[in-house]
Amino acid sequence: MAKVKYTYDSKNLSYRRIDRTWKQRLQEVTIFSVAAMAFGLVFYLAADLWFESPKERKMKRELDNMVIQYELMDGKLEQLTDVLGDIEKRDDEIYRTIFEAGPIPIEVRTAGFGGANRYKNLEGFDNSELLVDTRKKLDQVAKRAYVQTKSFDDVVEMARNKEEMLAAIPAIQPVANKDLKRLASGYGYRIHPIYKVRKMHWGTDFSAPTGTAIYATGDGKITTYKRSRSGFGRHIIIDHGFGYQTLYAHMSKIEARKGQRVKRGDIIGYIGSTGSSTAPHLHYEVIKDGRKVNPVNYFFNDLTPMQYEEMLNISSHSNQSFD
């Protein structure tokens, strides 16, 4: 039952009942409701600002734990990077060296990722810099690991072809020791016999009588066969595969044809003095991956240590070449 309110009438010295309209009642209810809501909102904001809810405390503990776990994983990522670097170093300096394969360029191993911004979805947060840095590290490790797996695939394939590779690598002298008069000139700058100027001599000259047999220094296929009145004269080039080629110049006669496959030790021609030559000799070159290298490093199969040392000493003399 609703309470009835009265007011005292001083003129009539009596109490008079207060009768309120519905508008007045609605106004009172509205004011009370607004005041209650405002008070509740202030209380809620104050509690939210100064006091943590159980859910917030739980989330904070989880966040602290995630930070700890992230730091641990970041440390593991650094260790993984170091281990991967050690594997790459062994791959370049041991495994690939054993099979005469060049190291993988650092630019290939550490190549970045092109295209659009891969980390745009990680931007705009308080810890965006940390997230992006970690993601980049992870992507880099993944790329390096992929390159390394492909390198190991190559090494496995080279290991399977090891016997074929060992037979193909130039490993003997193209002229037998018993037939040699002398090693006329080695790899390096020499005086040209015709122009009398100091020029780079890209091979080794073997002096021997005309008609002395010339041997293939490794298994391969003859890819160049030329007869010329100048330059190298009658000469051939053998492609041994695995990045190796050998050149035999100034021959008096060629005992092979273009496209023919030869074995190490096969007679491929005879010493002469054709082309730009001043005396009977063989000009012999070794090309590795398109670059001419010192042939003296590829005579190890048929020389004793003492003979090899003597060969190194003779080939280093800055004398005059025969071509």
Residue, then its C-alpha position, 0 to 999 in steps of 0.5 A: m500500500a502506497k504511503v500517503k503524504y500530508t502537508y500542514d496548512s498554517k492558515n487552517l491549522s490542519y493537515r492537508r493531503i498531498d495529491r501528486t499528478w502522474k507527471q510529477r511521479l514520472q519526474e521523480v522516478t526519472i530523477f531517481s533512476v538517472a541519479a542511481m545510474a550515474f552513481g553506479l557508473v562512477f562506482y564502476l569506473a572507479a573500481d575498474l580503474w583502481f581494482e583488478s578483477p579476478k579475470e584481469r589478474k588471471m590474464k596478467r599472470e598469463l601475460d607475464n608467463m608468455v613474456i618469460q616463454y618468449e624470452l626462452m624461445d628467443g634464446k633458443l632461436e639464437q642458439l639455433t641460428d648459431v648451430l645453423g651457422d656452424i653447419e653452413k661453415r662445415d658444409d662450405e669448408i669441408y663437405r663441398t670442398i671434398f667434392e670440389a664444389g664451390p661454397i654457397p655465396i653468403e648472399v644466397r644463404t641470407a637473401g631476404f624476402g621481396g614483395a609486399n610488406r610481409y609483417k603489416n599484420l604485426e604493426g600497430f601494437d605496443n610490442s610490434e617492433l619486438l614481434v616483427d624482429t622475431r618474425k624476421k629472425l624466424d623467416q631468415v632461419a627458415k630460409r637458411a635451413y631450406v638453402q642448407t637442405k638443398s646444399f646437402d641434396d647436392v652433396v649427396e648427389m656428388a657423393r653418389n657420383k664420387e667415383e665418376m668425379l674422381a676419374a674426371i678430375p685432371a690428375i696426371q701429367p699430359v706428358a710422361n716423365k720419361d719423355l720430358k726434356r724439361l718443364a719449359s715454363g709454368y703458370g704466371y707472368r712470362i716473357h713472350p717468345i715472339y713479342k718479347v713482352r711480359k704477359m700472363h702465361w695461363g698454362t704449363d709448357f712441356s718440352a719434348p720431341t715432336g711426336t711424343a704422346i700426349y695423354a688425357t689427364g682425366d675422363g671426359k668428352i672432346t668439345t673443341y677440335k681446331r686446326s690453326r696456323s696461329g695461336f694454339g695451332r692444332h689443339i683440343i679441349i676436353d670437358h671433364g664435367f664437374g666444372y673442369q676443362t683441359l686444353y692441349a695446344h700446338m699438337s703435331k697430330i690429333e688422335a681424337r675427334k670432336g664429341q669423342r669420349v676419352k679416359r684418363g691415360d688415353i693418347i689424344g695426340y702428339i707434341g708438335s710446334t704448330g701455331s704461335s710456337t717457337a719449339p716443340h712442346l705442349h701448352y697445357e691448361v686447366i680451367k675450373d668453373g670457367r677460370k684458368v687455374n695453375p695446372v701444377n696443382y693437378f699432377f698429384n697422381d703420378l708424382t712422388p712428393m719430391q718430384y712434386e716439390e721439384m715441379l713446383n719449384i721449376s714452374s715458379h721460375s719467371n723464364q720465357s715461355f714457348d708460346 
